[in-house]
């Protein structure tokens, strides 16, 4: 389901005309999201005995961060660099936490 959501976000971004070949933000965020998806599907984390919300957080936070990176400036008229950095930090936090959880558990 997460793979479908990420694919839809990327397809909407590309086919809506927002993407340009020199868009480094799209390329770098797509690379990070692909890396997270590889981690997520190759090294699944089973958090037995914990809250259901931790599992949802590992699915929704990266997708939300990816969408925030790509479409954040359309919905929020704040400083664009702050929005992009928040999205990148959310995606990096997701990668780091999944990596740590897969090592610990």
C-alpha positions in Angstrom: 0.0 0.0 0.0 2.9 2.4 0.8 4.5 1.6 -2.6 1.2 2.5 -4.3 1.0 5.8 -2.4 4.6 6.8 -3.2 4.1 5.9 -6.9 0.9 8.0 -7.1 2.6 11.0 -5.5 5.5 10.7 -8.0 3.2 10.2 -10.9 1.1 13.2 -10.0 4.2 15.3 -9.6 5.6 14.3 -13.0 2.4 14.4 -15.0 1.0 17.6 -13.5 4.0 19.4 -15.0 5.8 20.3 -11.9 8.9 18.2 -12.8 11.8 19.5 -14.7 14.9 17.5 -15.6 17.1 19.9 -13.5 14.9 19.5 -10.4 17.4 18.2 -7.9 14.8 18.2 -5.1 12.7 15.6 -6.9 15.7 13.4 -7.8 17.2 13.5 -4.3 13.9 12.9 -2.5 13.0 10.1 -4.8 16.4 8.5 -4.2 15.8 8.7 -0.4 12.3 7.4 -0.7 13.5 4.5 -2.8 16.2 3.7 -0.3 13.6 3.7 2.5 11.3 1.4 0.5 14.2 -1.0 0.0 14.8 -0.9 3.8 11.1 -1.3 4.6 10.5 -4.3 2.3 13.8 -6.1 2.7 14.2 -5.6 6.4 10.8 -5.6 8.0 10.5 -4.5 11.6 8.0 -6.4 13.7 7.4 -4.5 16.9 5.6 -7.1 18.9 3.9 -6.0 22.1 4.1 -2.3 21.2 1.5 0.1 20.1 -0.2 -0.1 16.7 0.7 3.6 16.1 4.4 2.8 15.8 3.7 0.6 12.7 1.5 3.3 11.3 4.2 5.9 11.9 6.8 3.9 9.9 4.3 3.9 7.0 2.8 7.3 7.0 5.7 9.6 8.1 7.9 8.8 5.0 5.0 9.2 2.6 3.9 12.5 4.2 7.5 13.7 4.2 7.9 12.8 0.5 4.7 14.6 -0.3 5.8 17.6 1.7 9.0 17.8 -0.2 7.2 17.7 -3.6 4.0 19.6 -2.9 4.7 21.6 0.3 5.1 25.0 -1.4 1.7 24.6 -3.1 -0.3 24.3 0.1 1.7 26.2 2.7 2.9 29.8 1.9 5.7 29.8 4.4 9.4 29.9 3.8 9.9 27.3 1.1 13.3 26.1 2.4 11.9 25.4 5.9 9.2 23.2 4.3 11.6 21.3 2.2 14.0 20.8 5.1 11.2 19.6 7.3 10.3 17.0 4.6 13.9 15.9 4.2 14.4 15.7 7.9 11.3 13.6 8.3 12.5 11.3 5.6 15.9 11.0 7.1 14.5 10.4 10.5 12.3 7.6 9.1 15.3 6.0 7.4 17.5 6.3 10.5 14.8 5.0 12.9 13.9 2.0 10.6 17.6 1.2 10.4 18.0 1.3 14.2 14.8 -0.7 14.8 15.9 -3.4 12.3 19.3 -3.7 14.1 17.9 -3.7 17.7 14.9 -6.1 17.1 
